[in-house]
Amino acid sequence: MQVPRIVRRADASPGAHWPDSIPPLLRRVYAARGASTPELARPRLADLLAPDAMDGLEGATALLQQAIAADRHIVVVGDFDCDGATACATGVRGLRLLGARHVSHAVPNRMVHGYGLSPALVDELAALQPDLLLTVDHGIACHAGIEAARARGWQVVVSDHHLPGPRLPAADAIVNPNLPGDGFPSKALAGVGVVFYLLLALRRRLRDAGALVAGEPDLTALLDLVAVGTVADLVPLDANNRRLVAAGLRRLRAGHGCAGLRALIEVCGRDPARLTAADIGFAIGPRLNAAGRLEDMAIGIECLLSDDAGRARELAGLLNGINAERRAVQQDMTDAAEAALAGAVLAGTGTPLAPCLFDPQWHPGVVGLVASKMKERLHRPVLAFAPAEPGSDLLRGSARSIPGFHIRDALAAVDSRHPGLIQRFGGHAMAAGLSLARGDLPAFEQAWLAHAAAVLDDGLLQAELLSDGELRPQEFDRFHAEALRDGGPWGQGFPEPLFDGRFELLDWRVVAERHLKLSLRHPDRREPLAAIHFGGWRGTAPAQHLHLAYRLAPDDYRGGQSIQLVVEHLAPA
């Protein structure tokens, strides 16, 4: 496991004209993230970017308007991750709010249909007799599936956010802010954000046509789903995404979320009134994702579409159980990956620059989590492969990357040098997926490592923790802990505040076999500070004087005015 280097963020001026309700500590944190004014720090939903500049909306909304007017059958086709599930639920709920009376949904099963709108899924959808398919969070790479659908006489509208390849699919309309030349200012929308914008544009079109006979629906009722999908997909929380996520969190905290999300919050043991983006990322999102990884995301989408609280609780409990199974499978696979890398070190070959891992017993739905775990431990790009199904000669892989190494572009580079080696790929800078024949894995690994060797340098391979510096002695209190917790949403591209400093260790113990519970003294404070280092037990006692990277958090377990330091990194001072 690589030891990260703590690097303090450069000082930035928070500027003037801040309201007294925002403490100086939070102003400093905002400024360090490029938000030097209250408007940038806490962007308002009222300032949400308008849809106007997004290409493809004119054609897509025209097709949807015609389908609604003619009472045609619209099938929203989702994807098997959290973004795809929330996008599907948003599309179905939004179209119904806008007057569509004949709306169904479908989602591929990873083990049966493969990714996205595939020909196999199209064959299955024929029984529904759709007139128009709306893909959400996928479609930009689904050439064969879209051709199969249009061959049956169906219209296809693609809404997606993934980076396109050199050729666009032959859909009737495509909405994707990442298409070349698209003028929409924010390229960071998740799939659920794109379909939300499509619904906004459709509402305006219907309004202008006088077609909203039941009055204008409030589409902000969908922002709970938009917030969950956006956070779970790890897209950058630029100002526009923070507007969407903050508004969705407000709905959830007020208890106004859909029945499925309320049930998931309950089964996670979270307090709705204090819900944060981190709760979405570490508790709600994984439970939805687990369905698509091990079972069928149809369960997750049904949970999100249910308006019956009892049924929603039943489905949330089922998702919770699937997630527990997912954790066990993931641990077994991660252990196997670590053993394989340890074996390479013992054999004298060392840890590869960009490990390419495969085990015929692995589950294809969990390889992305394995790649992510190993990437975190090694601070190197990692690919993990599994058979697409037991005994299959087709491998499905997931790739996770580090800052400075664009993983989707790296796959594109290998593909251009070795045409036909990769059967299919797509993704983003930090995460991607691919398929290849099992027999081609050695050749792919050789080509992949050659590209990594040409691109990666020592600077990129040094893990860094960006710190917001030291806290003042008077800032170790409940007021500042709550201000930091509630000052978000924090997430990708707008990270949660992290501080560092030196402390004296007064006492320590191991809890739940893996975690370190610490009692610390700050040099300028008399009162001891409680701290927890999750997964921090390494078999040896910590040093008496420590340099910590930590988050300041309210200690809701002890209540009152209690706080604790949540340790991210611990080293001898």
Secondary structure, 3 states (H helix, E strand, C coil): CCCCEEEECCCCCCCCCCCCCCCHHHHHHHHHCCCCCHHHHCCCHHHCCCHHHCCCHHHHHHHHHHHHHCCCCEEEECCCCHHHHHHHHHHHHHHHHCCCCCEEEECCCHHHHCCCCCHHHHHHHHHHCCCEEEEECCCCCCHHHHHHHHHCCCEEEEECCCCCCCCCCCCCEEECCCCCCCCCCCCCCCHHHHHHHHHHHHHHHHHHCCCCCCCCCCHHHHHHHHHHHHHHCCCCCCHHHHHHHHHHHHHHHCCCCCHHHHHHHHHCCCCHHHCCHHHHHHHHHHHHHHHHHHCCCHHHHHHHHCCCHHHHHHHHHHHHHHHHHHHHHHHHHHHHHHHHHHHHHHCCCCCCCCCEEECCCCCCCCHHHHHHHHHHHHCCCEEEEEECCCCCCEEEEEEECCCCCCHHHHHHHHHHHCCCCCCEEEECCCEEEEEEEHHHHHHHHHHHHHHHHHHCCCCCCCCEEEECCCCCHHHCCHHHHHHHHHCCCCECCECCCCEEEEEEEEEEEEECCCEEEEEEECCCCCCCEEEEECCCCCCCCCCCEEEEEEEEEECCCCCCCCEEEEEEEEEEC
